[in-house]
Amino acid sequence: MENYIERKQTKKIKVGDIFLGGDSPISVQSMTNTDTRDVKATVEQIKRLEEEGCRIIRVAVPDIQSAEAISEIKKGIKIPLVADIHFDYRLALECMKNGADKIRLNPGNIGGQDRIRLVARMAKERQIPIRIGVNSGSVEKSIIEKYGGVTPQGMVESALNHAALLEAADFGDIAVSIKASSVPMTIAAYRLLSKETSYPLHVGVTEAGTIYKGTIKSSVGIGCLLAEGIGDTIRVSLTGDPVEEVRAGKQILKSLGLLREGVEVVSCPTCGRTRVDLIGIVNEIEPVLDKLDKDIKVAIMGCAVNGPGEAKDADIGIAGGVNEVLLFKKGQIIKKIPQEKAVQELIEEIGKL
């Protein structure tokens, strides 16, 4: 796929064994919804996320037991781990001691420059970046009063104020997120922030909702920003299995040509010309193709009109006939296949590529 998107160049920071910002690929991340103190359940969930293509994982750290669990969780996973901390600087220090690869913390909320310096010093010594995360619901009261409510300008001011506290402690390995549940507010806030800073940006729509509605909201908000070159890592926030967040995030990147990884499936919406059970074929074959480690494009089309012609750039595909399908490669028809054998033979032909 042609890449028509010019990404804004941001500062490059290291998170575990991967990079954010600069020329680094945009990474998909997620957050566990297990009890962090339950190491077994947390590691099992993270392994499922790793298999799906999650590149960074975040865990909630509400207490010292969760912070202590970080070291055991780290032993069982492969991807970088982010400790999500609010208000208690001691939890940040404990998580860094226990091997966290990144800290999510708003320095303005931990109680004074002395504490900020302690956190910044350890993070700098251990080369651990810090993400500042401002949500529309967490903007300081003074800024809300200044702007007469929660506004994109106020969210940006809040984020930059937090960053300034770390900068004053001689710390600069910072990432920033600035999310709202409103898609237009999220887009406006990130546009402003992108102009004001060169720190890498973690992009998402917070509290997006259920898998169906939340995926649509996130796709619109995150997709709009990525199309403008804004964003270095993304998280789709869904009420459900976090594996669905990773699937949605990867698909957003794929749809913009920002991730060329695995099989890309294109299929037509069907119409009155369709004479095969195309919906059934797609639903049967897509889960199989999702697990294949092949960088190819597969087209599943309903008829000859939408078949080898419109999908001639596909590496391989099928087009429906009357109770049969045409198999084609790069727009060239190879053979006819009975409908009942369509899925089996297409998978076999893909295996040969």
Disulfide bonds with the S-S distance in Angstrom:
none
